[in-house]
Every structure is written in structure tokens, then in C-alpha cells.
């Protein structure tokens, strides 16, 4: 089953792809994309387990009082009937995958970030397209479930090609981009050298730690800017002053954070 529709006047497109619906082994994938911010508000009405994943941006998530960010190598898992919120930036694609069964690796997890390996991520995108064979989609569902993991060890195992030090730091920072720890502090925590950790960042991400952290902070800020003032966003993503944040944002995106947040109504 495949359904595509627009929701009201908002330029939000939601495509639905369902396979084996009504059976324990079924899967429903909803693919969202909008010109404005995407918000999945707090809800206790979901009767299916689900996870949210975006291949091209950062998700801001909340479960209870805990707020975290989730990067492209992770998804946000929610057990059915658990209250939660998910926010995405503008022009960001978000996949919402609904299941009747809980993956074995996520047993006991009510809500939180989980790693998604590269093959599972590829298959989520593959089955969210018209004309996909149902038998193959249900086989893909099994592989998707097997590609989810809750622990940092699973995250590193899914994604690291080097020592795994950079991926360990990356997962922690993705959850809290405002963490002020320096590279030498991370190296001390991981019982490795600064040189080894820096080399691992270049191998895994193609850039040094400082550049990777800046990009993460700015991507996270885009999710927050439409709902929070610039000063609060700057603090939340780790900048000591709003002016430092504004300068970094303008350098990266070519406009100030305030102008970015108002771009839909500002004709200039």
C-alpha cells in the first residue's frame, strides 16, 4: 500500500507505505518532508511502536523531562503509548517507522536514541518508494529490526571503521552538542592520546574534531531556531555568547540566525 498526500495549506508532504498491515510482522513507513519545521507533538495515543530517523539532519527529541538530539546515524525509538516529542528542521526528510513488534535489542527501552546501521537505513529509504514488492519489504523489515541497537557499543560497531574512539565521542556529543569538553578531555576519558583521537576523527568524518563539533552544533541549532530565541539556542548548543553563535552561523549558512528563522516571511 502506498499513499501520498499534502496536509492542509502547509507545504508538508507525507507519503505512506504499508506492508503486511494488521499482522505482527507488518511495517508502516511514513516519509515526511516540508518547507517549514516538522513537529511531532507530545502524544499518548500511538498504538504502535515506532522510530523516527532522518538521513539529512538532526532531530530534537523529548521523552519526559529528558531532551536529546539524534543525528543521522541514530533513530529515536518510542515504545507504544509512551509520551514523546520530535522536532526536525526545515527542508529535512523524516521517516517514521511503525511496528507491532519490539526488536530484540531494544527490549525494555521505553524511549531513547538507538543506533541504526547503514544497511537498515538504506532499506528504510528503499521500502518508502512506490512499487516495492511486499514480500521483499517484509524481508527488509526483519533486517531493519536487526540493524537497531541501543548501546554505545552497538553504535560504534555499526559505524566505526577506525579505532572507534571518534564514534564514541560523536554519539555523546550528538545527544548533547553543548557539552564543552575539549579534545584532550575526551582523550583522557577514553584512555587514549589526543593524536590518536584526532586521527580517528579525520578518518571517520573527514575533518578534525573542532570542525565536526561546529557543524553538529549548527545543525542542531536549526531545529531550535523557529521555536526558541537566539540567545537560548546559542546556550543550548554550546556557545559562550550569542555573538559567537551568530558569527559561526553566518559563516556557515550565509545569514544570521534571526534572519534564518524569519526567512519564510521576509521577502529579502
C-alpha positions as CSV (number, residue, x, y, z in Angstrom):
1,X,0.0,0.0,0.0
2,X,1.3,3.5,-0.9
3,X,-0.4,6.8,-0.2
4,X,0.9,10.3,-0.8
5,X,-0.8,13.4,0.4
6,X,-0.3,17.0,1.4
7,X,-1.6,18.2,4.8
8,X,-3.7,21.4,4.6
9,X,-2.1,24.6,3.4
10,X,1.3,23.8,5.0
11,X,3.7,22.5,2.3
12,X,4.1,19.2,4.1
13,X,4.2,16.1,2.1
14,X,3.5,12.8,3.8
15,X,3.9,9.5,1.9
16,X,2.7,6.3,3.5
17,X,4.0,2.8,2.6
18,X,2.4,-0.1,4.4
19,X,3.3,-3.8,4.1
20,X,1.5,-6.7,5.9
21,X,-0.6,-4.3,7.9
22,X,-2.6,-5.8,10.7
23,X,-0.2,-8.6,11.2
24,X,2.5,-8.8,13.9
25,X,5.1,-8.9,11.1
26,X,3.8,-5.8,9.3
27,X,5.5,-2.4,8.9
28,X,4.3,1.1,8.1
29,X,6.7,3.8,6.9
30,X,5.7,7.4,6.7
31,X,8.0,9.7,4.8
32,X,7.7,13.4,5.7
33,X,9.2,16.5,4.0
34,X,8.3,20.1,4.5
35,X,9.4,23.6,3.7
36,X,8.9,24.5,7.3
37,X,9.8,22.9,10.6
38,X,8.4,19.5,11.3
39,X,6.9,18.8,14.7
40,X,5.6,15.6,16.1
41,X,3.9,16.8,19.3
42,X,3.6,15.0,22.6
43,X,1.2,12.1,22.3
44,X,0.0,9.1,24.3
45,X,-2.3,7.9,21.5
46,X,0.1,5.8,19.5
47,X,-0.8,2.1,19.5
48,X,2.3,1.0,17.6
49,X,5.9,1.0,18.5
50,X,7.8,3.4,16.2
51,X,11.1,5.1,15.5
52,X,12.0,8.3,13.8
53,X,15.0,8.7,11.6
54,X,16.3,11.5,9.3
55,X,19.1,10.9,6.8
56,X,19.9,14.5,6.3
57,X,19.8,16.4,9.6
58,X,19.4,16.4,13.4
59,X,16.2,15.6,15.3
60,X,15.4,17.2,18.6
61,X,13.7,14.7,20.9
62,X,12.0,14.7,24.2
63,X,10.8,11.9,26.5
64,X,9.5,13.0,29.9
65,X,12.0,15.6,31.1
66,X,14.9,14.4,29.1
67,X,15.7,16.2,25.8
68,X,18.3,15.0,23.4
69,X,19.4,15.4,19.8
70,X,19.7,12.5,17.4
71,X,22.0,12.5,14.4
72,X,21.7,10.7,11.0
73,X,23.4,7.5,12.4
74,X,20.8,7.1,15.1
75,X,17.0,6.9,15.3
76,X,14.7,7.8,18.1
77,X,12.8,4.8,19.4
78,X,9.4,5.1,21.2
79,X,7.5,2.2,22.7
80,X,3.8,2.3,22.1
81,X,1.7,4.6,24.3
82,X,4.8,6.4,25.6
83,X,4.7,10.2,25.6
84,X,7.2,11.9,23.4
85,X,8.1,14.9,21.1
86,X,10.2,15.0,17.9
87,X,11.2,18.2,16.0
88,X,13.1,18.5,12.7
89,X,14.4,21.5,10.8
90,X,13.0,22.9,7.6
91,X,13.6,21.0,4.3
92,X,14.5,17.9,6.3
93,X,13.2,14.4,5.4
94,X,12.0,12.4,8.3
95,X,11.0,8.7,8.3
96,X,8.5,7.5,10.9
97,X,8.6,3.7,11.0
98,X,5.7,1.9,12.8
99,X,6.0,-1.7,14.1
100,X,3.9,-4.2,16.1
101,X,6.9,-6.0,17.5
102,X,9.9,-4.7,19.5
103,X,13.3,-5.5,18.1
104,X,15.2,-7.9,20.5
105,X,18.0,-5.4,21.0
106,X,15.5,-2.7,22.2
107,X,13.6,-4.9,24.7
108,X,12.8,-2.8,27.8
109,X,13.6,0.5,26.2
110,X,10.6,2.9,26.5
111,X,12.1,5.7,24.5
112,X,15.5,7.0,23.5
113,X,18.2,7.2,20.8
114,X,19.2,4.0,19.1
115,X,21.8,3.3,16.5
116,X,20.7,2.3,13.0
117,X,23.3,0.6,10.9
118,X,23.9,1.6,7.3
119,X,22.1,-1.3,5.7
120,X,19.0,-0.8,7.9
121,X,19.0,2.9,7.0
122,X,19.3,2.1,3.3
123,X,16.3,-0.3,3.5
124,X,14.1,2.2,5.3
125,X,14.6,4.5,2.3
126,X,14.2,1.7,-0.2
127,X,10.8,0.5,1.0
128,X,9.4,4.0,1.2
129,X,9.0,4.2,-2.5
130,X,6.2,3.2,-4.9
131,X,6.0,-0.2,-6.3
132,X,8.2,-2.0,-3.8
133,X,7.4,-5.8,-3.6
134,X,5.6,-6.7,-0.4
135,X,7.4,-9.9,0.2
136,X,10.8,-8.1,-0.2
137,X,9.6,-5.3,2.0
138,X,8.7,-7.7,4.8
139,X,12.2,-9.3,4.5
140,X,13.6,-5.8,4.7
141,X,11.7,-5.2,7.9
142,X,13.5,-8.1,9.5
143,X,16.8,-6.7,8.5
144,X,15.8,-3.2,9.7
145,X,14.9,-4.5,13.1
146,X,18.2,-6.4,13.3
147,X,20.0,-3.2,12.5
148,X,18.8,-1.3,15.5
149,X,20.8,-1.2,18.7
150,X,20.5,0.8,22.0
151,X,24.1,0.6,23.3
152,X,27.1,2.7,22.5
153,X,29.0,-0.5,21.7
154,X,26.4,-1.3,19.1
155,X,26.6,2.2,17.7
156,X,30.4,2.0,17.4
157,X,30.1,-1.5,15.9
158,X,27.6,-0.3,13.3
159,X,29.6,2.7,12.2
160,X,33.3,2.8,13.1
161,X,36.0,1.9,10.6
162,X,38.9,3.1,12.8
163,X,39.5,2.7,16.5
164,X,36.0,3.6,17.5
165,X,37.1,6.5,19.7
166,X,35.7,9.2,17.4
167,X,32.4,7.4,17.1
168,X,32.1,7.1,20.9
169,X,32.6,10.8,21.3
170,X,30.3,11.5,18.4
171,X,27.4,9.6,19.9
172,X,27.8,11.5,23.2
173,X,28.0,14.9,21.5
174,X,25.1,14.2,19.2
175,X,22.9,13.8,22.3
176,X,24.3,17.0,23.8
177,X,26.0,19.3,21.3
178,X,26.5,21.8,24.1
179,X,29.0,19.6,26.0
180,X,32.0,21.9,26.5
181,X,34.6,19.1,26.8
182,X,37.8,19.7,24.8
183,X,39.6,17.1,22.7
184,X,42.2,16.4,25.4
185,X,39.4,15.8,28.0
186,X,37.7,13.3,25.7
187,X,41.1,11.6,25.1
188,X,41.6,11.3,28.9
189,X,38.1,9.9,29.4
190,X,38.8,7.2,26.7
191,X,42.3,6.5,27.9
192,X,43.9,7.3,24.6
193,X,46.1,10.1,23.2
194,X,44.9,13.4,21.7
195,X,46.8,12.5,18.5
196,X,45.0,9.1,18.2
197,X,41.6,10.6,18.8
198,X,42.2,13.5,16.3
199,X,43.4,11.0,13.7
200,X,40.3,8.9,14.3
201,X,38.0,11.9,13.7
202,X,39.7,12.7,10.4
203,X,39.4,9.0,9.3
204,X,35.7,8.7,10.3
205,X,34.4,12.1,9.4
206,X,37.0,13.6,7.0
207,X,37.6,16.6,9.3
208,X,39.2,17.4,12.7
209,X,37.2,17.3,16.0
210,X,36.7,21.1,16.2
211,X,35.2,21.4,12.7
212,X,32.9,18.3,13.2
213,X,31.6,19.7,16.5
214,X,30.9,23.1,15.0
215,X,28.9,21.5,12.2
216,X,26.9,19.4,14.7
217,X,26.2,22.4,16.8
218,X,24.9,24.5,13.9
219,X,22.8,21.7,12.5
220,X,21.2,21.2,16.0
221,X,20.6,25.0,16.2
222,X,18.5,24.9,13.0
223,X,16.0,22.6,14.7
224,X,15.6,25.1,17.6
225,X,15.6,28.5,16.0
226,X,11.9,28.5,14.9
227,X,10.7,28.0,18.5
228,X,13.4,29.5,20.7
229,X,15.2,32.8,20.9
230,X,18.7,33.1,19.6
231,X,20.3,33.6,23.0
232,X,18.7,30.4,24.3
233,X,19.7,28.4,21.2
234,X,23.3,29.6,21.5
235,X,23.4,28.4,25.1
236,X,21.8,25.1,24.3
237,X,24.2,24.2,21.5
238,X,27.3,25.2,23.4
239,X,28.3,28.8,22.5
240,X,29.6,31.0,25.4
241,X,27.9,34.1,23.9
242,X,25.1,34.8,21.4
243,X,27.6,36.9,19.3
244,X,29.9,33.9,18.9
245,X,27.0,31.7,17.8
246,X,25.8,34.4,15.4
247,X,29.2,34.7,13.8
248,X,29.6,30.9,13.4
249,X,26.1,30.5,12.0
250,X,26.5,33.4,9.5
251,X,29.8,31.9,8.3
252,X,28.3,28.5,7.7
253,X,24.9,29.5,6.2
254,X,25.4,33.0,4.9
255,X,22.8,34.6,7.1
256,X,22.2,35.4,10.8
257,X,20.2,33.0,13.0
258,X,17.5,35.6,13.4
259,X,17.2,36.1,9.6
260,X,17.2,32.3,9.1
261,X,14.2,31.9,11.5
262,X,12.3,34.6,9.7
263,X,13.1,33.6,6.1
264,X,9.5,32.5,5.3
265,X,8.1,35.9,6.0
266,X,11.0,38.1,5.0
267,X,10.9,38.7,1.2
268,X,14.5,39.7,1.2
